[in-house]
Amino acid sequence: MVTVAGAEGALRKLLGSIRRIGLLSGLTVFGVLVFYGACTARVNPNEWGVEQVRFGIKTGIKERAFTPGLYFVPFGTTMHDFPREIHVLEASFDKTESLGKAKTEDVREGVEKFFQRRDKVLGRETHRVIDAFNVQTSDGYAVICDVTLLYSISDPVRIAKDFGWGSLYVDSFAVNTFRNGVLQTIGKMNAETFYNEELRIAAVKDAETFLRARFAERGFKVETLLLRNYVYAENYEKALQEKKVAVQTTEKNRKEALVNEEHAKLEQIQSKGNAAITIAESEVNAQIAKIRAEAELYASQTRAKADKEVNVAQAEAKRLKADALNSSGGKYVVALETAKMFENIEGAVMTPEQYISFIRNAWAVIGVSSGSVPGPVAAPAGVKK
């Protein structure tokens, strides 16, 4: 095997150079990483950044809130982060109510797991669940209220100075202020007022205004306050039901009285109408009877007048006939008429002499002499000769 003089030494020098270069590179990278980690800070999109100077002439919290981005941080300075998203502070009895409705142990375990998973997903820092508020109303009853407050951080520098880092502001300020504000404002209502939508909404608005002012003083912004549900105490629920039943019964009786009153008015109107109809019918019947009586009277008077005129005419005719008979020519007419009477006598037993004698006697009675008769008297057909 052929060897070159000095090859091993050159190889050792080359390896030493490589080692030095690698070591320097590693130290450089490590130094850069250390510098990057120690002198830079990143503020995420959903965060605020607040600097705290630990060493130097001016220590403390800088009067600047950093928005999302990458920043150079000198040695001895720390960048603290605060969440920018909406905080949910929930005074709820959902878990207690759900556990109370669970009938088996398996269901209870499922409820516990659901709420644990829910808290984990929503986040402990920005979502806090506390017990529902037991509101003592102005009339002495208790109403359990399920209330939710939505708020956010508007001044992280103020919060860092007042409460420090992390989520200490939630326990030391937000929860207590939230509870006291709701109890002071909503507690002014009486228990029955919760059923009145307008008054209930007005009370919630008052509580929201109060909390908005208190939270703004400490660097927070209240988004909204929600009264999601409320439950009365059992004794009040029973008393309220009895009261509502009594009120509804009273209202029912009042409306029934109004209905009866209207029925009475209707019957009175109907009675007046029937009376008016009866009176009108009586008046019409009276008018009809009057008209009939007048018609009958008129007819009687007309008939009497006609009968009178007929009788007068008949009497006048008789008078004229009598006058005519009493005249000179009238006697002969009577004599002839008397003679004609015997023409209708059938089967008479008279001799012609007796018949002539009878006629002459009749003429003598009426004042007619036989010598003045214009012609001989012929015996009727039924007189025997």
C-alpha positions in Angstrom: 0.0 0.0 0.0 1.4 3.4 -1.0 1.0 6.2 1.5 1.6 9.9 1.0 3.7 11.6 3.4 1.7 14.1 5.6 -1.8 12.9 4.5 -2.8 11.9 8.0 -1.9 15.3 9.4 -3.8 17.1 6.7 -6.9 14.9 7.4 -6.7 15.7 11.1 -6.5 19.4 10.3 -9.5 19.2 8.0 -11.6 17.4 10.6 -10.5 19.9 13.2 -11.6 22.8 10.9 -15.0 21.1 10.3 -15.5 20.7 14.0 -14.7 24.3 14.7 -17.0 25.5 12.0 -19.8 23.2 13.2 -19.3 24.4 16.8 -19.3 28.0 15.8 -22.4 27.5 13.7 -24.1 25.7 16.5 -23.2 28.5 19.0 -24.3 31.1 16.5 -27.7 29.4 16.0 -28.1 28.9 19.7 -27.2 32.5 20.3 -29.7 33.6 17.7 -32.4 31.4 19.3 -31.6 32.7 22.7 -31.6 36.3 21.5 -34.9 35.6 19.7 -36.5 34.0 22.7 -35.2 36.6 25.1 -35.6 39.8 23.0 -38.7 39.2 20.9 -42.4 38.7 21.9 -45.3 37.8 19.7 -48.8 39.1 20.4 -51.5 36.8 18.9 -54.5 38.1 16.9 -56.9 37.5 19.9 -54.6 39.1 22.5 -53.5 42.4 23.9 -49.8 42.9 24.9 -48.5 44.8 27.9 -44.8 45.3 28.7 -43.3 45.1 32.1 -39.8 46.4 32.7 -38.1 44.4 35.5 -34.6 45.9 35.4 -33.3 49.3 34.6 -33.9 52.9 35.6 -37.6 52.9 34.9 -39.2 49.7 36.0 -42.9 48.9 35.9 -45.6 48.7 33.3 -45.3 50.7 30.1 -48.3 52.9 29.2 -48.9 51.1 25.9 -51.2 48.4 24.8 -49.6 46.3 22.0 -51.8 45.0 19.2 -51.1 41.7 17.4 -47.6 41.4 15.9 -44.0 40.5 16.6 -42.1 43.0 18.8 -38.4 43.5 20.1 -38.2 43.2 23.8 -35.1 44.3 25.6 -33.4 42.3 28.3 -35.2 42.6 31.6 -38.6 43.3 29.9 -41.5 40.9 29.7 -44.5 41.0 27.4 -47.7 39.9 29.2 -50.8 39.0 27.2 -54.5 39.5 27.9 -57.4 38.1 25.9 -59.2 40.4 23.4 -62.3 38.1 22.8 -65.6 38.4 24.5 -65.7 37.2 28.1 -68.7 35.2 29.2 -69.6 35.4 32.9 -72.5 33.0 33.4 -74.6 32.8 36.7 -76.5 29.7 35.7 -78.5 26.8 37.2 -78.4 24.8 34.0 -76.1 22.1 35.5 -78.0 21.8 38.7 -81.3 21.7 36.8 -80.0 19.1 34.4 -78.7 16.9 37.2 -82.0 17.2 39.0 -83.8 16.0 35.9 -81.5 13.0 35.5 -83.2 9.8 36.6 -80.3 7.4 36.5 -76.6 7.5 37.4 -75.5 7.0 33.8 -77.4 10.1 32.8 -75.8 12.1 35.7 -72.4 11.0 34.5 -73.2 12.1 31.0 -74.3 15.5 32.3 -71.1 15.9 34.2 -69.0 15.0 31.2 -71.0 17.4 28.9 -70.4 20.4 31.2 -66.7 19.5 31.7 -66.2 19.3 27.9 -68.1 22.5 27.5 -65.9 24.4 29.9 -62.8 23.0 28.2 -64.0 24.1 24.8 -65.1 27.6 25.9 -61.9 28.2 27.9 -61.4 28.8 31.5 -60.0 32.3 31.2 -62.8 33.9 29.1 -65.7 31.8 30.2 -66.6 31.4 33.8 -69.7 29.7 35.3 -70.9 30.5 38.8 -74.0 29.7 40.8 -77.3 31.3 39.8 -78.2 34.5 41.8 -80.7 34.1 44.6 -82.4 37.5 44.2 -84.4 38.8 47.2 -87.2 40.9 45.8 -88.7 44.0 47.4 -91.7 42.0 48.7 -89.5 39.5 50.5 -89.6 36.5 48.1 -86.7 34.7 46.5 -86.3 34.4 42.7 -83.4 32.4 41.3 -82.1 34.2 38.2 -80.0 32.8 35.4 -78.1 35.8 34.2 -75.2 36.1 31.7 -72.8 39.0 31.3 -70.8 39.6 28.1 -67.8 41.9 28.5 -64.3 42.5 27.1 -61.1 44.2 28.0 -60.8 47.7 26.7 -57.7 49.0 28.7 -55.3 46.1 29.4 -52.7 48.5 30.9 -55.2 49.6 33.6 -56.1 46.0 34.3 -52.4 45.0 34.6 -51.8 47.8 37.1 -54.9 47.1 39.1 -55.1 43.3 39.0 -51.8 42.0 37.8 -51.3 39.2 35.2 -53.4 36.3 34.2 -57.1 36.0 35.0 -57.0 37.5 38.5 -59.4 40.2 37.4 -62.2 37.8 36.9 -62.2 36.5 40.5 -61.2 39.8 42.2 -63.5 42.2 40.3 -65.7 40.8 37.5 -67.6 38.2 39.6 -68.2 40.3 42.6 -69.2 43.4 40.7 -71.5 41.3 38.5 -73.2 39.7 41.4 -73.7 42.9 43.5 -74.9 44.9 40.5 -77.6 42.4 39.6 -78.8 42.0 43.1 -79.0 45.7 43.7 -80.9 46.6 40.6 -83.1 43.6 39.8 -83.8 43.1 43.5 -85.8 46.4 43.5 -88.6 44.6 41.6 -91.2 42.6 43.4 -91.7 38.9 42.6 -94.8 39.4 40.5 -93.1 42.1 38.3 -91.0 39.4 36.7 -94.1 38.3 34.8 -94.4 41.9 33.3 -92.2 41.9 30.2 -91.9 45.7 30.0 -90.9 46.1 33.7 -88.6 43.1 33.6 -86.7 44.4 30.5 -86.4 47.9 32.0 -84.9 46.4 35.2 -82.4 44.4 33.2 -81.5 47.6 31.2 -80.9 49.4 34.5 -78.6 46.7 35.7 -76.7 46.7 32.4 -76.3 50.5 32.7 -75.0 50.2 36.3 -72.5 47.4 35.3 -71.4 49.3 32.2 -70.4 52.3 34.3 -68.6 50.2 37.0 -66.7 48.0 34.5 -65.7 51.0 32.4 -64.0 52.6 35.5 -61.7 49.5 35.7 -60.8 49.1 32.0 -63.6 46.8 30.8 -66.4 47.2 28.3 -69.8 45.6 29.0 -71.3 44.2 25.8 -74.7 43.1 27.1 -76.5 41.7 30.1 -79.0 38.8 29.5 -81.7 37.5 31.9 -82.1 34.1 30.4 -84.4 32.5 32.9 -85.8 32.8 36.4 -87.5 30.4 38.9 -89.6 31.2 41.9 -89.4 29.6 45.3 -91.9 26.8 45.7 -93.9 28.6 48.5 -94.2 31.7 46.3 -95.0 29.6 43.3 -97.9 28.1 45.1 -99.1 31.4 46.6 -98.8 33.0 43.2 -100.8 30.3 41.5 -103.6 30.7 44.1 -103.5 34.5 43.7 -103.6 34.1 39.9 -106.6 31.8 40.2 -108.3 34.2 42.5 -107.6 37.1 40.2 -108.8 35.1 37.2 -111.9 34.0 39.1 -112.6 37.7 40.0 -112.1 38.7 36.4 -114.3 35.9 35.2 -117.1 36.9 37.6 -116.7 40.5 36.5 -116.9 39.6 32.8 -119.9 37.3 33.6 -121.6 40.2 35.4 -120.9 42.4 32.3 -122.4 39.7 30.1 -125.5 39.4 32.3 -125.8 43.2 32.3 -125.7 43.2 28.6 -128.2 40.4 28.4 -130.5 42.4 30.7 -130.1 45.4 28.5 -130.8 43.3 25.5 -133.9 41.9 27.1 -135.0 45.4 28.2 -134.5 46.6 24.6 -136.5 43.5 23.4 -139.3 44.2 25.9 -139.4 47.8 24.9 -139.4 46.7 21.2 -142.2 44.2 21.8 -144.2 46.8 23.8 -143.7 49.3 21.0 -144.8 46.7 18.5 -147.8 45.9 20.6 -148.7 49.5 20.9 -148.2 50.0 17.2 -150.4 47.0 16.5 -153.0 48.3 18.9 -152.9 51.7 17.3 -153.1 50.1 13.8 -156.0 47.9 14.9 -157.8 50.9 16.4 -157.3 52.8 13.3 -158.6 49.9 11.3 -161.6 49.5 13.6 -162.2 53.3 13.4 -162.1 53.2 9.7 -164.4 50.1 9.6 -166.8 51.8 12.0 -166.7 55.0 9.9 -167.2 52.9 6.8 -170.2 51.0 8.4 -171.6 54.3 9.7 -171.3 55.8 6.3 -172.8 52.7 4.7 -175.7 52.8 7.2 -176.3 56.4 6.7 -176.1 56.0 2.9 -178.5 53.0 3.1 -180.9 54.9 5.4 -180.7 57.9 3.2 -181.4 55.7 0.1 -184.2 53.9 1.9 -185.6 57.2 3.0 -185.5 58.6 -0.5 -187.0 55.3 -1.8 -189.8 55.4 0.8 -190.4 59.1 0.0 -190.5 58.3 -3.7 -192.9 55.4 -3.0 -195.0 57.5 -0.8 -195.0 60.2 -3.4 -196.0 57.7 -6.0 -198.8 56.4 -3.8 -199.9 60.0 -3.2 -199.8 60.8 -6.8 -201.7 57.6 -7.6 -204.2 58.4 -4.9 -204.6 61.9 -6.2 -205.0 60.4 -9.7 -207.7 58.0 -8.3 -209.5 60.8 -6.6 -209.7 62.7 -9.8 -212.8 62.3 -12.1 -211.2 59.9 -14.4 -209.5 58.0 -11.6 -212.9 56.6 -10.4 -213.5 54.8 -13.6 -210.0 53.3 -13.5 -210.8 52.0 -10.1 -214.1 50.6 -11.3 -212.5 48.9 -14.2 -209.8 47.5 -12.0 -212.4 46.2 -9.6 -214.3 44.6 -12.4 -211.0 42.9 -13.6 -210.6 41.4 -10.1 -213.6 39.1 -10.9 -212.0 37.9 -14.0 -209.7 35.8 -11.9 -212.5 34.3 -10.0 -213.1 30.7 -11.1 -216.0 28.6 -10.2 -218.1 31.5 -8.8 -221.7 30.7 -8.3 -223.4 34.0 -9.5 -226.0 34.7 -11.9 -225.5 37.5 -14.3 -228.0 39.5 -12.5 -226.3 39.0 -9.2 -222.9 39.9 -10.7 -224.3 43.1 -12.2 -225.9 44.0 -9.0 -222.6 43.4 -7.1 -220.7 45.6 -9.5 -223.1 48.4 -9.3 -223.0 48.2 -5.5 -219.2 48.3 -5.6 -219.4 51.3 -7.9 -221.8 53.0 -5.6 -219.4 52.5 -2.8 -216.6 54.2 -4.7 -219.0 56.9 -6.0 -219.5 55.8 -9.6 -223.0 55.7 -11.0 -224.0 53.1 -13.4 -225.3 55.5 -15.9 -221.9 57.0 -16.3 -220.2 53.8 -17.3 -219.0 54.1 -20.9 -220.2 50.6 -22.0 -222.1 47.5 -20.9 -220.5 45.3 -18.2 -219.7 41.9 -19.5 -219.9 39.0 -17.2 -216.7 37.3 -16.5 -215.9 33.9 -17.9 -216.6 32.1 -14.7 -220.1 33.5 -14.0 -223.0 31.3 -14.9 -225.7 32.9 -17.1 
